[in-house]
């Protein structure tokens, strides 16, 4: 009997072991499914988060691009206003009366010559074609006829003078265009504030 009992006991143990192994296999399969499902959900959450982040980044990028475009448009508009202002001033300067042109050339020549840059050098003066005779008169009036060797027309300027040493080593551009550029560049910040707040 003890042998039968032992076989029965062995059979129960085998059956219990087989059932336990089956339960363990099913549990392992279920555990893998649960882990795989959790991994899939986590990957889905990560992908959704990536998409949200990409969307937010794209949104931020679009906002940044819009701000850059807006700044560019504003800068271009300001530049257009400055160019219009510059052109208008140049038009006004080019249509000065002969008397005002004469006074202007006289003042500019005094200013250039009093700078001491040219000391005892002989000079060549360039002026707008319409100012040739006025400049000749002003040179005589200022008593610098012996210093000025030639007065030449320069079609690229509308007024003022360009004074140059005969050897070309020294040149001062006091044309209206150059003087206007200097004034505008010095006063750009103030003009910007006055025009655009």
Buried (B, 14 or more C-beta within 10 A) or exposed (E): EEEEEEEEEEEEEEEEEEEEEEEEEEEEEEEEEEEEEEEEEEEEEEEEEEEEEEEEEEEEEEEEEEEEEEEEEEEEEBEEBBEEBBEEBBEEBBEBEEEEBBBBBBEBBEEBBEEEEBEEBEBBBBBBEEBBEBBBEBBEEBEBEEBBEEBEEBEEBBBBBBBBBEEEEBEBBBBBBBBBEEEBEEEEEEBEEEEEE
